């Protein structure tokens, strides 16, 4: 079933959301690859095909296919992910599943050890932004670039 192109129907809303994305990707100290890694993991949890496709492609520009493929099971292959990446992925899962996790003190402490205060806030903004994009992309079935 065809669905609305949300960004065309509500361009001011899209502009606002893309403004947060612009901030995260251009105005923070977070490495671009780390941002896309978090974006991918959040999108996998939320089941947004468009965002999974997009951020997998972004990551494959700088990251091995093997590592990108194993993002959903990053805890099982810790040798593939740096301490910082593991901390970011764990915090991304915790924040994305906040209704279940309540952003536990243990998870907060672990992420706080890996990130300076400003980076911790920026990482959380990145996670929140991707959750918002997923909640637009999945319901409106944004297309994917992948071909059979």
C-alpha positions in Angstrom: 0.0 0.0 0.0 1.3 3.4 -0.9 1.9 5.7 2.1 2.4 9.4 2.5 5.7 11.0 1.8 5.8 12.5 5.3 8.6 14.9 4.6 6.6 16.4 1.6 3.4 16.6 3.6 5.0 18.3 6.6 8.1 20.0 5.3 8.5 22.2 8.3 8.4 19.2 10.6 10.9 17.4 8.4 13.2 20.5 8.4 13.1 20.5 12.2 14.0 16.8 12.4 16.7 17.1 9.8 18.1 20.1 11.8 18.7 17.7 14.7 20.4 15.3 12.3 22.5 18.1 11.0 23.6 19.0 14.5 24.5 15.5 15.4 26.5 14.8 12.2 28.2 18.2 11.7 28.4 20.0 15.1 29.5 17.3 17.6 32.8 15.7 18.4 31.4 12.2 17.8 33.1 10.4 14.9 31.0 10.0 11.8 31.5 6.2 11.8 30.3 5.9 15.4 27.2 8.0 14.6 26.3 5.7 11.7 27.0 2.7 13.8 24.5 3.9 16.5 22.0 4.9 13.8 22.2 1.4 12.3 21.7 -0.4 15.6 18.8 1.8 16.7 17.2 1.3 13.3 17.7 -2.5 13.6 15.9 -2.5 17.0 13.1 -0.4 15.6 12.8 -2.4 12.3 13.1 0.6 9.9 14.1 -0.9 6.6 14.9 2.4 5.0 17.2 3.5 7.8 18.9 0.1 8.1 19.6 0.1 4.3 20.8 3.7 4.4 23.1 3.4 7.4 24.5 0.0 6.4 25.5 1.6 3.1 27.1 4.5 5.0 29.1 2.2 7.2 30.3 0.0 4.4 32.2 3.0 3.0 34.6 2.8 6.0 33.8 -0.5 7.8 34.2 -4.1 6.7 31.1 -6.0 5.5 31.8 -8.6 8.2 31.6 -6.0 11.0 28.5 -4.3 9.6 26.8 -7.7 9.3 27.5 -8.5 12.9 26.2 -5.3 14.5 23.0 -6.9 15.7 25.2 -9.4 17.8 28.0 -7.0 18.7 28.1 -8.3 22.3 29.0 -11.8 21.0 32.0 -10.5 18.9 33.6 -7.9 21.2 37.0 -8.2 19.3 35.4 -6.5 16.3 34.2 -3.4 18.2 36.3 -0.9 20.2 35.5 -0.1 23.8 34.0 3.2 22.7 31.8 1.5 20.0 30.6 -1.1 22.6 29.7 1.6 25.1 27.8 3.6 22.4 26.0 0.5 21.2 25.0 -0.5 24.7 23.8 3.0 25.5 21.9 3.1 22.2 20.1 -0.1 23.1 19.4 1.1 26.6 17.9 4.4 25.4 16.0 2.9 22.5 14.4 0.4 24.8 13.8 2.9 27.6 10.3 1.7 28.3 11.9 -1.6 29.3 15.3 -0.5 30.7 14.4 2.8 32.3 18.0 3.9 31.3 19.5 2.0 34.3 22.1 3.5 36.5 24.5 0.7 35.5 24.1 1.5 31.8 24.4 5.2 32.5 27.6 4.7 34.5 29.1 2.6 31.8 28.4 5.1 29.1 29.6 7.9 31.2 32.9 6.2 31.7 33.4 6.0 27.9 32.2 9.5 27.0 32.9 13.0 28.2 29.7 14.8 29.4 29.1 16.8 26.2 29.7 13.7 24.1 27.4 11.7 26.3 24.6 14.2 25.8 25.3 14.4 22.0 25.3 10.6 21.7 21.9 10.6 23.5 20.6 13.2 21.1 21.8 11.1 18.2 20.0 8.1 19.6 16.8 10.1 20.2 17.0 11.6 16.7 17.3 8.2 15.0 14.4 6.9 17.1 12.4 9.8 15.8 13.4 9.1 12.2 12.6 5.4 12.6 9.2 6.4 13.8 8.6 8.3 10.6 10.4 5.9 8.2 8.8 2.7 9.3 5.2 3.8 9.5 5.4 5.6 6.2 7.4 2.8 4.5 10.2 4.9 3.1 11.7 3.1 0.2 15.1 1.2 0.3 17.8 1.4 -2.3 18.6 -2.3 -2.1 18.0 -4.4 -5.1 17.4 -8.2 -5.4 
